[in-house]
Amino acid sequence: MGPNSEESSIERLKRNLYSRNEALVPKEKRTPVPPHELEVKSDWGDNPSFNLNTEDMVKKNNSFFNKFLMYSVGFFILSLAVALFIFYGGLNMISSNNLDINIIAPSTVSSGEELSAGLSVVNGNRTDLEEVALFIDYPDGAAATGEENKILTHDKINLGTIPKGKSADYTINAVLFGEKDAVKTFILKLEYKVKGSNAIFSKEKTFDVSIGSSPLIMDIDYPKEVNSGQIITINVSLTSNSTAPIQNTLVKVEYPYGFTYKDSNINPYRDNSIWNLGDLKGGDKKVLTIRGVLVGQNLEDRSFRISAGSQSSDNLKDFETPLATGIFTMGIRKSFYNLTVTADNDIAYTAGQYIPVTIKWQNTLPDKILNNKIEVAISGNAFDRNKVTSSGGGFYQSINNMIVWDKNGTNSLLSILPGDSNQVSFTLSSIADLTSGRLIKNPHIDLHVVMSGDRSGTDATTIFSEEDVTIKIASNLGIKAKTLRDVGPFTNTGPIPPRADNESTYTVTWTLLNSTNDVKNTIVSATLPAGIVWKGETSPINEKIDYNSDNRTITWNVGGVSAGVGYSFAPREVSFKVGLAPSINQIGSVPSLTSNISATAMDTYTEKSISSSAQAVTTRYSDPSFVPGKEIVTK
């Protein structure tokens, strides 16, 4: 169908739209349209249209808000600029940045040395500062110059008015105490006002000063390794390095678990752990020696802490400030020699008795020990230095009461292989008479045994083991018995000499003595032989004397007896009456009135049982009127 056919425009458009042959699409030529004017109506008619363009409306609204936001940001930036200008010096407003504290001070001073720090408060504001006050917080250990006992903590200095552009100066003078390398911090605070305002402004600043050297030099000498249960010695040496006296110098020791204080060369000030050494002037030196026992398991380490300084006036703390501190560690190791010292402590040794002592050892280390030596220091209030003998090559040095064994006299000490063991021995004695002159109470002999040697191998060092033994000497409990006839607390009857088949009465007196130690549970007893009759009379009445007729035993319950009874004090004494009616077969004999006289007690010092006995008493009495023969039984 050609383009000139009478088909509608819609049909033609449809045909061309769905055609697959481009050639079928007619190329229609358009004729130019001549220009002409069109009349545009100014009246929209009676039915106005309400179709709004929302996209245009949104664009108009966004434009309004964007402009508002831009104006707000600009106003904020302008306000901030004005505020910053005013705060940092614009107009006459105050700024802390325009106020400065210049400090001229040494960075390091020696402990105990005077510190002089220059302060300059500079007012860089455009107005005067009024009622300016400088507050100083001093560090611990600060004291007033020339008054070391006056501790400085806080201070307030009124600087008055500082005109604009001017400064006010102040000098801090103080003496600083502290440990070496300690840092002391000063805190400075300024408070001030401005004219026409009651507001208080402030500014803070700090500066540090280090302690270059301590006024108190502390040296600690201690063993690096010890055996569990061994007595150890710690020496604390304090030397004053200050030109000013260190008053009321305290030493405080903080012990580890397992340590038990024994004694010290200076009496403790408190709790066996704090000592007051008094004042230390420049160059003065004092040594504190502490002894104690450290107990623990093998391979454990225990640490000690020692502090020293001037005593605080505040009861809640020990020091005003510590001037020296030391921390050290001891290692607990099992006995290198497995050292044992035996003196047969099951025996209650008495005065004058010889005492054998044996020292045994065994090398418990995996290494050989060379150049071994054994030293035994002997002391004690009962030691008789004239009665010491040693064996196995030991030499007794009476000048210092010491027995020494070494490799020169004892071959077994030249070298001890791992696991090897051996022993040496010696004998000593206590003083025989402990009661003549001044009574020696609680007598004892002390042995301090030290075995040392050079350990070989990779851990080569000098090692030692120690053992302390105290040999306690038992009290001498004495019992004496005698017969009385015409003297004593009782009246006796019957013929003298005693006559067969006739009763004669006698008084038996017991006297108890106790030498050096208090004793308890003391009992004296005896038995009555056949033919002896208990009369039931005793003296004094307050003593407990009992008679058991079943076993014919007399018992005196003495109880406790103090040391020195019968020596320094009066003896304990009792008497009782017995009767004798001799048989004819006793004619010509001297009958016994009591037998098996014995005394027993518990020594409270040695904690061992002690005893004594006396000979049987007979008809031979102790009266001044006694004549030999009056004790023999007659017809």
TAURKA-V18937 format. One record per backbone hydrogen bond with DSSP energy under -1.0 kcal/mol. CO is the residue of the C=O (numbers start at 0). NH is the residue of the N-H. E is the energy in kcal/mol with one decimal. If there is no record, write none. Layout:
# TAURKA-V18937
CO;NH;E / CO;NH;E
This chain:
# TAURKA-V18937
1;4;-1.5 / 7;11;-2.1 / 8;12;-2.3 / 9;13;-2.3 / 10;14;-2.4 / 11;15;-2.3 / 12;16;-2.0 / 13;17;-1.7 / 20;23;-1.3 / 21;24;-1.1 / 25;27;-1.0 / 52;56;-1.4 / 53;57;-2.3 / 54;58;-1.9 / 55;59;-2.0 / 56;60;-2.3 / 57;61;-2.7 / 58;62;-1.7 / 59;63;-1.2 / 60;64;-2.0 / 61;65;-2.4 / 62;66;-1.6 / 63;67;-1.9 / 64;68;-2.7 / 65;69;-2.2 / 66;70;-2.1 / 67;71;-2.1 / 68;72;-2.5 / 69;73;-2.0 / 70;74;-2.0 / 71;75;-2.4 / 72;76;-2.5 / 73;77;-2.1 / 74;78;-2.4 / 75;79;-2.8 / 76;80;-2.2 / 77;81;-2.0 / 78;82;-2.6 / 79;83;-2.8 / 80;84;-2.1 / 81;85;-2.3 / 82;86;-3.0 / 83;87;-2.4 / 84;89;-2.5 / 85;88;-1.1 / 89;92;-1.4 / 94;97;-1.3 / 95;98;-1.5 / 97;123;-3.6 / 99;121;-2.7 / 101;119;-2.3 / 103;117;-2.8 / 106;209;-3.1 / 108;211;-3.2 / 109;112;-2.3 / 112;175;-1.4 / 114;173;-2.1 / 116;171;-3.1 / 117;103;-2.8 / 118;169;-2.5 / 119;101;-3.1 / 120;167;-2.0 / 121;99;-2.1 / 122;164;-1.9 / 128;161;-2.6 / 129;192;-2.9 / 131;158;-2.8 / 132;190;-2.2 / 133;156;-2.9 / 134;188;-2.2 / 135;154;-1.6 / 136;186;-1.9 / 138;141;-1.1 / 140;176;-2.4 / 141;151;-2.5 / 142;174;-3.1 / 143;146;-1.7 / 146;149;-2.3 / 149;143;-2.4 / 152;137;-2.6 / 154;135;-2.8 / 156;133;-3.4 / 159;131;-3.1 / 161;128;-2.5 / 162;165;-2.0 / 165;122;-3.1 / 167;120;-3.5 / 169;118;-3.6 / 171;116;-2.5 / 173;114;-4.3 / 174;142;-2.7 / 175;111;-4.3 / 178;181;-2.0 / 181;210;-2.7 / 183;208;-2.6 / 185;206;-1.7 / 186;136;-2.5 / 187;204;-2.6 / 188;134;-3.1 / 189;202;-1.8 / 190;132;-2.7 / 191;200;-3.0 / 192;129;-3.2 / 193;196;-1.7 / 200;191;-2.2 / 202;189;-3.4 / 204;187;-3.4 / 206;185;-2.9 / 208;183;-3.2 / 209;108;-2.4 / 210;180;-3.3 / 212;110;-3.9 / 214;240;-5.1 / 216;238;-2.2 / 218;236;-3.2 / 220;234;-2.5 / 223;330;-2.9 / 225;332;-3.0 / 226;229;-2.2 / 229;293;-1.2 / 231;291;-1.9 / 233;289;-2.9 / 234;220;-2.7 / 235;287;-3.1 / 236;218;-2.5 / 237;285;-2.4 / 238;216;-3.0 / 239;282;-1.8 / 245;279;-2.5 / 247;310;-2.1 / 248;276;-3.2 / 249;308;-1.8 / 250;274;-2.5 / 251;306;-2.6 / 253;304;-1.6 / 255;258;-1.6 / 257;294;-2.3 / 259;292;-2.3 / 262;290;-3.0 / 269;272;-2.0 / 269;273;-1.7 / 272;252;-2.7 / 273;268;-3.3 / 273;269;-1.7 / 274;250;-2.4 / 277;248;-2.9 / 279;245;-2.9 / 280;283;-2.4 / 283;239;-2.6 / 285;237;-3.0 / 287;235;-3.3 / 288;264;-1.7 / 289;233;-2.9 / 290;261;-2.8 / 290;262;-1.6 / 291;231;-3.3 / 292;259;-2.7 / 293;228;-2.6 / 296;299;-1.8 / 299;331;-3.6 / 301;329;-3.0 / 303;327;-2.0 / 304;253;-3.2 / 305;325;-2.9 / 306;251;-3.0 / 307;322;-3.0 / 307;323;-1.7 / 308;249;-3.5 / 309;319;-2.0 / 313;316;-1.6 / 317;311;-2.3 / 323;307;-2.4 / 325;305;-3.2 / 327;303;-3.0 / 329;301;-2.7 / 330;225;-2.6 / 331;298;-2.5 / 335;363;-2.4 / 336;361;-4.2 / 339;359;-2.7 / 341;357;-2.5 / 343;346;-1.9 / 346;348;-1.3 / 348;473;-3.4 / 349;352;-2.0 / 354;427;-2.1 / 356;425;-2.2 / 357;341;-2.6 / 358;423;-2.0 / 359;339;-2.2 / 360;421;-1.7 / 362;418;-2.3 / 367;455;-2.3 / 368;415;-2.6 / 369;453;-3.2 / 372;451;-2.3 / 373;404;-2.6 / 374;449;-2.5 / 375;402;-2.2 / 376;447;-2.2 / 378;445;-3.0 / 379;382;-1.1 / 381;430;-2.2 / 383;386;-1.8 / 388;426;-3.1 / 394;403;-2.2 / 395;397;-1.0 / 396;399;-1.2 / 396;401;-1.8 / 400;377;-2.7 / 401;396;-4.0 / 402;375;-2.6 / 403;394;-2.2 / 404;373;-2.8 / 405;409;-2.2 / 409;412;-1.7 / 410;413;-1.7 / 412;371;-2.3 / 413;370;-1.7 / 415;368;-2.3 / 416;419;-2.2 / 419;362;-2.4 / 421;360;-2.2 / 423;358;-3.1 / 424;390;-2.0 / 425;356;-3.1 / 426;388;-2.5 / 427;354;-3.7 / 428;383;-2.1 / 433;439;-2.2 / 442;472;-2.3 / 443;381;-2.2 / 444;470;-3.3 / 445;378;-2.2 / 446;468;-2.6 / 447;376;-2.4 / 448;466;-2.3 / 449;374;-2.6 / 450;464;-2.5 / 451;372;-2.4 / 452;462;-2.5 / 453;369;-2.9 / 456;459;-1.0 / 460;454;-3.1 / 462;452;-2.0 / 464;450;-2.7 / 466;448;-3.1 / 468;446;-3.2 / 470;444;-2.3 / 475;514;-1.1 / 477;512;-2.9 / 479;510;-3.0 / 481;508;-2.7 / 482;621;-3.1 / 483;506;-2.7 / 492;504;-3.0 / 497;633;-2.9 / 498;501;-1.9 / 503;579;-2.8 / 505;577;-2.2 / 506;483;-3.4 / 507;575;-2.0 / 508;481;-1.9 / 509;573;-2.0 / 510;479;-2.7 / 511;571;-1.7 / 512;477;-2.7 / 513;563;-1.0 / 514;563;-1.2 / 515;441;-1.5 / 517;603;-2.1 / 518;560;-2.1 / 519;601;-2.9 / 521;557;-1.5 / 521;558;-1.9 / 522;599;-2.5 / 523;555;-3.6 / 524;597;-2.3 / 525;553;-3.2 / 526;594;-2.4 / 528;531;-1.8 / 530;580;-1.0 / 532;578;-2.4 / 536;576;-1.7 / 538;574;-2.9 / 539;542;-1.3 / 542;544;-1.0 / 543;556;-2.3 / 545;554;-2.8 / 547;551;-1.0 / 547;552;-1.4 / 551;527;-2.4 / 552;547;-2.7 / 553;525;-1.8 / 554;545;-2.8 / 555;523;-2.2 / 555;557;-1.2 / 558;521;-2.1 / 560;518;-2.5 / 561;564;-1.3 / 563;566;-2.3 / 563;567;-1.6 / 563;568;-2.4 / 564;513;-3.1 / 568;565;-1.9 / 571;511;-3.4 / 573;509;-2.8 / 574;538;-2.3 / 575;507;-2.9 / 576;534;-1.9 / 577;505;-2.7 / 578;532;-2.7 / 579;503;-2.7 / 581;500;-3.5 / 582;585;-2.2 / 583;586;-1.3 / 585;588;-2.3 / 588;632;-2.3 / 590;618;-1.3 / 594;526;-2.8 / 596;613;-1.8 / 597;524;-2.5 / 598;611;-2.4 / 599;522;-2.5 / 600;609;-2.7 / 601;519;-2.1 / 602;606;-1.7 / 607;602;-2.7 / 609;600;-2.3 / 611;598;-3.2 / 616;592;-3.2 / 616;593;-1.2 / 622;625;-1.6 / 626;629;-2.2 / 628;631;-1.2 / 632;587;-2.7 / 633;499;-2.7
